[in-house]
Amino acid sequence: MIHAYRGSVLHFHDDPAFAGETAHSWHADGLLIVEDGRVRAAGDYAQLAATLPPDAQVTDHSGKLILPGFIDTHVHYPQTDMIASPAPGLLPWLETYTFPTESRFRDPEHAGEVARFFLDELARSGTTTAMVYCTVHPESVDAFFAESSARNLRMVAGKVLMDRNCPDFLRDTAESGARDSEALIGRWHGRGRQMYALTPRFAPTSTEEQLGLTGELARAYPDTFIQSHVAENTDEIAWVKSLYPSARSYLDVYDRYGLLRERAMYAHCIYLDETDRARMAETGAAAALCPTSNLFLGSGLFDFAAADAVKMPLSMATDVGGGTSFSMLKTMNELYKVARMGGTYLPALRMFYLATLGGARSMGLEGVIGSFAPGAEADFVVINPQATEMLARRSARAESLEEQLFALALLGDDRAVAATYSAGKLQYFSSKTAT
C-alpha cells in the first residue's frame, strides 16, 4: 500500500557546514511517498502527485514541515524518573540519584513500565531512533527491547557494564558482564529493527579486564554499537588519570581496548585534545553532543571549531536524566547557546542536520534512517510552526527557511510536534489544533 504525505518537505544529503546549499533538499509544497514502511520518493508535490496510483492514501499536512525523525544518540531510559534532580556536580549526582534509581530495574515490571513511558515521550518529542543506556540488569534490556520491538522502532540499547567504583547492588563482574552482553546480543541484535550496543558506563566504573573483554566482544560482533562517556567533567578526568596512569588521555583508555571504531558513540567529548579529536576522526568514532546536561551539571562547553577542523563525526543528544528535556528542539536551543559561548555560530540548518542525518551518519546508518533517500526507512516527524502563539507570530514573519528553522529551534518544544511516524506507521498524533 502506498501512502503519501503532503507538506513542506526537508531533508539532508550532507553537513551544511561543509557542503553549503547543496547539503539539503527543500520543497515548500512537497510530497513524501511511503511504500511498505520505506521511502519511495520525496520531492515537489506538483511533480510527484501525478505518479501516485489511484488507490494511494494521501494525508495532508499542508502548512507543516515534514522532516526525518529526530535521532537522539545518547539517553538513559532508567533515569526518566529522576530528571531534574539537584546536585552540585556529576559525581555526587550519580551517587545521590542515579545509582539508587537504577537499582529498581532488576524488576521486569518496573523496567517495562518506565520503558513504555520513555518511548511514549520520545514519540511525543518527534524522536524515532535513540541510543539508549539500560542498567546493569539484563532484565532492563529485555524490557526495553520488548517494548521497542512491539512498536517496530529502530532503537539501539545495551546493558551497562560496571565492575568497580559503584554500589554493590549495581556491580557485575568482567566475566558476567561479557556473558550477559553476548547473550543479549544473541536475543536482540538484528531482531527486527533492534540493535545492540556494548555499554561500559565510563572508564572509572570498569576494570581493565572488563574493558578488555568488551573489546573482544566488539571485534567478535563488528556490526554492534559501542557507547560510553568521555571527557565530560574535570573531576572525572582526574579520576580516570589516577585509575589509568599509563594512558595518554581519557579517550586513549578506550582506544587501548579496541573501543574506537565506526558505530562507537562517545557522549560529551568536552575536554578532548587535538590528538584525541584526530583519533576519533580517523577511527570513525563519533561524539554525542549533550548541551542540556553539560549546562545542567556545569560540565563545560563543547569546542565546535576544533572538532570541525578535523571533521570529527558529530551528533546531538538529550542525555536525559542529566539533560532536562526529551525534546530535540529544546536541545537545539541549548546547543546554539553553547556554540555561541565558545565563539561558534551554528545555523539552524546545521542543527537540524545534526538531529537527523548527522545522527544517522555518526551511527553508521546513513541510507537506513535520517533522510528521505529512496529505500530509507520511513521514520519522520511533522512539525507545526503555529503550535504556540509566540511560534506562530514569529513564523508568520520568517522570510527564509533558515529563519523558520531557527524559530523552531529557539522557540519550539514537544508542543510543535504534530505527528511522529516510524516505518510509515503513526506513533504519535497531537490532538491540539493549530493556533
Secondary structure, 3 states (H helix, E strand, C coil): CEEEEEEEEEEECCCHHHHHHHHEEEEEEEEEEEECCEEEEEEEHHHHHHHCCCCCEEEEEEEEEEEECEEEEEEEHHHHHHCCCCCCCHHHHHHHHHHHHHHHHHCHHHHHHHHHHHHHHHHHCCEEEEEEECCCCHHHHHHHHHHHHHCCCCEEEECEECCCCCCHHHCCCHHHHHHHHHHHHHHHCCCCCEEEEEEECCHHHCCHHHHHHHHHHHHHCCCCEEEEEECCCHHHHHHHHHHCCCCCCHHHHHHHCCCCCCCEEEEECCCCCHHHHHHHHHHCCEEEECHHHHHHCCCCCCCHHHHHHCCCCEEECCCCCCCCCCCHHHHHHHHHHHHHHCCCCCCHHHHHHHHCHHHHHHCCCECCECCCCCCCECCEEEECCCCCHHHHHHHCCCCCHHHHHHHHHHHCCHHHEEEEEECCEEEEECCCCCC
